[in-house]
Amino acid sequence: MEIIAQYGSTLIMLAVVFGVFMAWGIGANDVANALGTSVGSGAITIKTAIIVAAIFEFAGAALAGGSVTRTIRKGIIDPGAIVDRPEILVYGMLAALLAAACWLAVASAKGWPVSTTHSIVGAIVGFAVAGIGVEAVAWGKIGLIVASWVVSPVLGGGFAFLLMLSIQKLIFNADRPFNAAVKWGPYFIFLVGFVISLITLFKGLTHLKIDLSIPASFLIAAAIGCAVAIVGRSAIRRVTVDEEADREFHFASVERVFAPMIVFTACAMAFAHGSNDVANGVGPMAAVYGLVKSGGEVTQKLPLPFWMLALGGAGIVLGLCTYGYRVMQTIGGKITALTPTSGFCATVAAAITVVFASRTGMPVSTTHIAVGAVMGVGLARGFAALDLRVVGRIFASWIVTLPAGGLLAAAFFFMLKGIFSP
């Protein structure tokens, strides 16, 4: 208690600095995974992706980030054994933030698409084992999170595979593919607007004191989806047939129809990512803030100021602007060749999966979902469309992330303990 009273302001300052550093790493690594499909398909430029992320990542983090944040900052470890030593938990959260951020910085510089969720959860477990004991870790919770890492790419890939098959059946196999694309395009755009709006209305606005019934949420989401579809239809109808390009590639004009559509999906994915992954940076920061403000009371009911979500969103955008292009090149062009249609399917599938996870409070990995979605659209063309060597290297980087985060966190924990404890 005395340490927290004496160094409270310094500890909060460190939490904010480390939290922003972690948010930067999320932007440099995971946001690239979220928007890499759109850039890799050639539908939008990196500059456009940054603009999209700046608006929608921030909005997702600030408006719909609360649910997952609560899951990350409580439930992974049991603080009961250190009720009389709250400074141990403060050191641990700071160590976890710094460890995960450092690992993400290394991975982003190398262009490795690793999981920020893996990084922070592994770091929290590493501190808990080193600072409290093996029994302090809620291994049941960890098991559920590990299961979500397996389920995430399967769900993302499954949604992407089904969406790609629907486009093949409704559009590519039609007698007049371009006309079919113009006809069905607004329905796909409606799906994007409807899903994102519905999940946000269900869960994301609760801390803004906006409570809607389920029927009202469906009606509002449907209205928003229709509005988005109308705007999308206007953009689609401006696309004209390029006969010369069609002679070289039969579906060139169809791909041109989906190019403006992918802007909507990029917005959806950015919002989805911001709502889910801001927890990785803000969660431990909120834990430190709550402990200091409560005078060292170890409680599960810690305050979550809005400025923390906003700060996390800003850090995410900064990370994408500086280092995001490195990982974007890996996720967007090396697993399988992407076109606007396949990029659209992968992005929509990933958005649906990530926002669903945010709705349920499950801290899934956007990296796993994005890779699974890209693999799903590739599988729709056959196994030959996938570069399995690249996939293997990505999987290997995921395996390394957990122990790296845990070992770094343990080392930083003992360092912080040595600095502040007498």
Secondary structure as GFF3:
##gff-version 3
##sequence-region A 1 422
A	DSSP	alpha_helix	2	40	.	.	.	ID=ss1
A	DSSP	alpha_helix	46	64	.	.	.	ID=ss2
A	DSSP	alpha_helix	66	73	.	.	.	ID=ss3
A	DSSP	three_ten_helix	79	82	.	.	.	ID=ss4
A	DSSP	alpha_helix	86	110	.	.	.	ID=ss5
A	DSSP	alpha_helix	116	131	.	.	.	ID=ss6
A	DSSP	three_ten_helix	134	136	.	.	.	ID=ss7
A	DSSP	alpha_helix	139	167	.	.	.	ID=ss8
A	DSSP	pi_helix	168	172	.	.	.	ID=ss9
A	DSSP	alpha_helix	177	199	.	.	.	ID=ss10
A	DSSP	pi_helix	200	204	.	.	.	ID=ss11
A	DSSP	three_ten_helix	206	208	.	.	.	ID=ss12
A	DSSP	alpha_helix	214	236	.	.	.	ID=ss13
A	DSSP	alpha_helix	243	248	.	.	.	ID=ss14
A	DSSP	alpha_helix	252	293	.	.	.	ID=ss15
A	DSSP	alpha_helix	306	333	.	.	.	ID=ss16
A	DSSP	alpha_helix	340	360	.	.	.	ID=ss17
A	DSSP	alpha_helix	366	379	.	.	.	ID=ss18
A	DSSP	three_ten_helix	383	385	.	.	.	ID=ss19
A	DSSP	alpha_helix	388	420	.	.	.	ID=ss20
###
